[in-house]
Structure formats: structure tokens, C-alpha cells
Amino acid sequence: MRLISVFCVALVFSCWGAQESEGFIPKKVIKKPPAIDDSAFHRRRALDSEDGGQVIADPDADGDPHGRLATWIRSHARHHIPLKHPHTRIDVFISAGLYQIVDLDQRNNLATVSAYFDVHWNDDFIKWKPEIFGGIERIFVPIKWIWKPEFYMYHSVYGRVPDYAMDASAELHFNGRSEIL
């Protein structure tokens, strides 16, 4: 019995020593992380927003400002509700307008109309500094790149969610205001 306990103690100490020195990984498997260029880090760090937001662009990047901004928006846009804090709310402003009455069926009390909705909200994740992107304060992007609110038509025969046109675009402002066109 004493031999088993001595063996266990020796095994524990040898494992503890291996864990502290190499973490149970052979030396040939351990790779050192690549060196970090501090100058690039500090240049990008200067572009952080005042509220601790993400890095928005590399000032050394080549190309036109519209292309860089569109690339940045595509990489930062979220397809879920655009809130940084889960306990806050998002205000979506909707106004409706009537284009025309397409059909009026008096027998069945049905009216088919062609209408439009103006929808806008603030997106916390899509904010940029115009001076970094050549003074661009707004940009038009495909609607499929961003989150869009869903709403339900209550007094509809089909009772469905209105679909956004596949070729619809959104107007994004530097302060986070997003508007569906």
C-alpha cells in the first residue's frame, strides 16, 4: 500500500512539473505568436470612436473612400438587432403612404392597394468618422447587407410580413441613422 501511495505522489509531482513547464505540450509543438508591429497598432488605435467602439479603418489603405467605406460597412453590419446593450430598445420610425388603389371589391369588402413605407432607425454598429473616409457622410448600400425591421400587416387578407424588394437599397448616415428607400 505504501508503495502505491509513493508512486501516486511521484506521479502527481511529475505531472505538476510538466504542466508548469510546458503545459503537457511537447516543445516542438509550441509555436511563438508573430511579432506585433506597434506603430500600426497605434495608428489604428487613434481611429477608435470616443465611446470605445471598434477600429473603423486603416488610414494607410489605398483605394477610393467609397470603396473603403462600403467594405467597412459590409464587414461591420449585423444581421441581428443593432443594439450594443441587450436591455435597451431600438426605436423604428415608420410612415406609410398610398400610391394608388389597384382594385376595389365591394362584394367581398376587399381593397387592393399599392403603398410604400418610409422606415428609419439608428444602428449602433454602423457609425463612422467622415474625415477618415474622404468626408463621406452618407452612402447607399444594398438592403441585404444590413439588419432591417420586420412588421406584420394586421388587416391583410394574407396576413403576412411585407417583403422588401430584392433590389432595394438603404441610405446609411455617419451618425448611425439607417433608412430604407
Buried (B, 14 or more C-beta within 10 A) or exposed (E): EEEEEEEEEEEEEEEEEEEEEEEEEEEEEEEEEEEEEEEEEEBBEEBEEEEEBEBBBBEEEEEEBEEBBBEBBEEBBEEEEBBEEEEEEEEBEEEEEEEEEEEEEEEEEEEEEEEEEEBBBBBBBBBBEBEBBEEBEEBEBEBBBBBBBEEEEEEEEEEEEEEBEEEEBBBBBBEBBBBBE
